[in-house]
């Protein structure tokens, strides 16, 4: 069975707590489905140090790093002042 190494980053570790190996000859999107990771949470897919689309077909020996969306900041609310 041909394998790839999958490395989750940041909040994606809640879905995959450590580096794992998975089957090659599937797309990154199929890999995410199989691992139970929502594809819309993955902002960047790095394969062997290069950014690839989720449609990328994984090959034996690939190292896949999954980088999540990054959010943050603060919403400011303008309060109405009553005299």
Backbone as JSON, one array per atom type, in Angstrom:
{
  "sequence": "XXXXXXXXXXXXXXXXXXXXXXXXXXXXXXXXXXXXXXXXXXXXXXXXXXXXXXXXXXXXXXXXXXXXXXXXXXXXXXXXXXX",
  "N": [[0.84, -1.18, 0.0], [0.64, 2.14, -0.92], [1.88, 5.11, 0.59], [1.32, 8.32, 2.22], [2.51, 11.1, 4.16], [0.83, 12.89, 6.63], [0.49, 16.05, 8.02], [-1.0, 17.9, 10.42], [-1.78, 21.33, 11.18], [-2.02, 23.81, 13.72], [-5.37, 24.61, 14.61], [-6.38, 22.41, 13.29], [-5.41, 20.2, 14.45], [-7.23, 19.31, 16.25], [-8.82, 17.62, 14.88], [-7.06, 15.78, 13.97], [-4.73, 14.64, 15.82], [-2.02, 14.17, 15.65], [0.86, 13.6, 13.52], [0.13, 11.54, 10.78], [0.02, 8.58, 8.67], [-1.31, 8.03, 5.42], [-3.26, 6.66, 2.7], [-1.92, 6.93, -0.6], [-2.56, 8.11, -3.97], [-5.06, 9.34, -4.09], [-7.12, 12.27, -4.06], [-6.31, 15.37, -2.39], [-8.63, 16.45, -1.33], [-10.26, 14.14, -1.11], [-8.72, 12.81, 0.78], [-9.01, 14.54, 3.0], [-11.78, 14.22, 3.47], [-11.82, 11.5, 4.18], [-10.39, 11.59, 6.55], [-12.05, 13.02, 8.12], [-11.9, 15.78, 8.25], [-13.15, 18.95, 7.79], [-13.17, 20.33, 4.61], [-13.41, 23.06, 4.08], [-12.2, 24.28, 6.2], [-9.53, 24.14, 5.77], [-7.11, 26.16, 4.66], [-4.7, 26.3, 3.26], [-2.85, 23.98, 1.41], [0.06, 22.25, 1.62], [2.33, 20.44, -0.2], [5.09, 18.55, -0.06], [6.5, 20.89, 0.46], [5.48, 22.7, -1.38], [2.78, 24.77, -2.43], [-0.36, 23.4, -3.13], [-3.44, 22.64, -4.9], [-6.61, 21.48, -3.54], [-7.43, 19.53, -5.22], [-5.24, 18.14, -5.96], [-3.53, 15.16, -6.84], [-2.42, 12.78, -4.73], [0.83, 11.35, -4.29], [2.96, 8.49, -3.82], [4.97, 8.75, -0.94], [4.66, 11.49, -0.61], [4.64, 14.42, 1.46], [2.24, 15.95, 3.31], [1.13, 18.99, 4.39], [-1.3, 20.48, 6.31], [-2.85, 23.5, 6.54], [-4.74, 25.63, 8.55], [-7.57, 27.94, 8.18], [-7.06, 31.25, 9.3], [-8.25, 33.23, 11.8], [-9.52, 36.05, 13.58], [-9.28, 38.96, 15.6], [-11.33, 41.79, 16.43], [-14.66, 42.73, 16.8], [-16.05, 45.82, 16.53], [-18.54, 47.57, 18.2], [-20.75, 50.14, 17.8], [-22.19, 52.04, 20.18], [-25.37, 53.41, 20.87], [-25.88, 56.49, 22.25], [-27.88, 57.67, 24.79], [-29.45, 60.58, 25.84]],
  "CA": [[0.0, 0.0, 0.0], [1.45, 3.35, -1.03], [1.51, 5.97, 1.72], [1.74, 9.72, 2.32], [2.57, 11.58, 5.54], [-0.08, 14.03, 6.79], [0.87, 16.86, 9.18], [-1.96, 18.96, 10.69], [-1.23, 22.53, 11.82], [-2.95, 24.65, 14.47], [-6.67, 24.09, 15.05], [-6.69, 21.15, 12.62], [-4.97, 19.12, 15.33], [-8.39, 18.77, 16.98], [-9.33, 16.54, 14.04], [-5.97, 14.85, 13.74], [-3.86, 15.15, 16.88], [-0.6, 13.97, 15.37], [1.2, 13.23, 12.15], [-0.31, 10.19, 10.44], [0.21, 8.19, 7.28], [-2.57, 7.72, 4.74], [-3.08, 6.11, 1.36], [-1.7, 7.83, -1.72], [-3.44, 7.9, -5.12], [-6.35, 9.98, -3.87], [-6.92, 13.71, -4.02], [-6.27, 15.95, -1.04], [-10.02, 16.57, -0.89], [-10.67, 12.81, -0.66], [-7.98, 12.57, 2.02], [-9.68, 15.29, 4.06], [-13.05, 13.53, 3.75], [-11.51, 10.25, 4.87], [-9.89, 11.89, 7.9], [-13.08, 13.75, 8.86], [-11.52, 17.19, 8.36], [-13.92, 19.77, 6.84], [-12.28, 20.94, 3.61], [-13.47, 24.51, 4.12], [-11.33, 24.77, 7.28], [-8.15, 24.07, 5.31], [-6.85, 27.3, 3.79], [-3.52, 26.05, 2.43], [-2.32, 22.62, 1.37], [1.45, 22.22, 1.2], [2.79, 19.08, -0.51], [6.54, 18.56, -0.28], [6.97, 22.27, 0.51], [4.87, 23.53, -2.43], [1.34, 24.9, -2.3], [-1.11, 22.64, -4.13], [-4.89, 22.71, -4.71], [-7.2, 20.29, -2.92], [-7.63, 18.54, -6.28], [-3.94, 17.49, -6.21], [-3.51, 13.71, -6.66], [-1.28, 12.42, -3.87], [1.75, 10.32, -4.79], [3.7, 7.78, -2.78], [6.06, 9.49, -0.33], [4.36, 12.91, -0.39], [4.39, 14.94, 2.8], [1.15, 16.89, 3.17], [0.92, 19.84, 5.55], [-2.62, 21.11, 6.23], [-2.82, 24.77, 7.27], [-6.12, 26.1, 8.67], [-7.91, 29.36, 8.09], [-6.67, 31.99, 10.5], [-9.21, 34.3, 12.06], [-9.26, 36.77, 14.81], [-9.65, 40.36, 15.58], [-12.4, 42.17, 17.32], [-15.73, 43.49, 16.16], [-16.4, 47.0, 17.32], [-19.95, 47.91, 18.15], [-20.99, 51.52, 18.16], [-23.36, 52.11, 21.03], [-26.16, 54.61, 20.78], [-25.91, 57.18, 23.53], [-29.17, 58.31, 25.08], [-29.27, 61.7, 26.78]],
  "C": [[0.89, 1.24, 0.0], [0.95, 4.38, -0.04], [2.01, 7.4, 1.52], [1.74, 10.08, 3.81], [1.71, 12.84, 5.63], [0.24, 14.74, 8.1], [-0.18, 17.96, 9.36], [-1.29, 20.12, 11.41], [-2.36, 23.24, 12.57], [-4.24, 23.94, 14.86], [-7.05, 22.77, 14.37], [-6.24, 19.95, 13.45], [-6.13, 18.57, 16.17], [-9.03, 17.64, 16.19], [-8.32, 15.43, 13.88], [-4.83, 15.27, 14.66], [-2.36, 14.99, 16.61], [-0.4, 13.66, 13.89], [0.78, 11.78, 11.9], [0.12, 9.86, 9.01], [-1.14, 7.81, 6.71], [-2.25, 7.18, 3.35], [-2.81, 7.21, 0.34], [-2.71, 7.49, -2.81], [-4.89, 8.24, -4.82], [-6.08, 11.47, -3.87], [-6.83, 14.17, -2.58], [-7.68, 16.06, -0.5], [-10.56, 15.23, -0.39], [-9.98, 12.43, 0.64], [-8.66, 13.26, 3.19], [-10.99, 14.63, 4.46], [-12.8, 12.27, 4.58], [-11.03, 10.45, 6.3], [-10.92, 12.64, 8.74], [-12.76, 15.22, 9.09], [-12.34, 17.98, 7.35], [-12.99, 20.54, 5.9], [-12.28, 22.46, 3.68], [-12.67, 25.11, 5.28], [-9.86, 24.8, 6.88], [-7.93, 25.18, 4.28], [-5.73, 27.02, 2.8], [-3.13, 24.59, 2.56], [-0.9, 22.71, 0.83], [1.84, 20.75, 0.98], [4.26, 19.18, -0.87], [7.06, 20.0, -0.37], [6.39, 23.2, -0.55], [3.37, 23.59, -2.22], [0.65, 24.2, -3.46], [-2.61, 22.82, -3.87], [-5.4, 21.42, -4.05], [-7.5, 19.2, -3.95], [-6.34, 17.78, -6.62], [-4.04, 15.99, -5.93], [-2.24, 13.33, -5.91], [-0.48, 11.26, -4.45], [2.49, 9.68, -3.62], [4.84, 8.64, -2.27], [5.8, 10.97, -0.12], [4.22, 13.22, 1.09], [3.39, 16.08, 2.65], [0.99, 17.67, 4.47], [-0.39, 20.58, 5.33], [-2.63, 22.33, 7.13], [-4.24, 25.33, 7.33], [-6.29, 27.57, 8.34], [-7.49, 30.03, 9.39], [-7.65, 33.14, 10.65], [-8.82, 35.02, 13.32], [-9.66, 38.21, 14.66], [-10.84, 40.6, 16.49], [-13.42, 42.98, 16.53], [-16.09, 44.64, 17.08], [-17.87, 47.32, 17.12], [-20.11, 49.34, 18.61], [-22.28, 51.58, 18.97], [-24.05, 53.46, 20.85], [-26.24, 55.25, 22.17], [-27.25, 57.89, 23.68], [-28.95, 59.37, 26.13], [-30.37, 61.74, 27.79]]
}
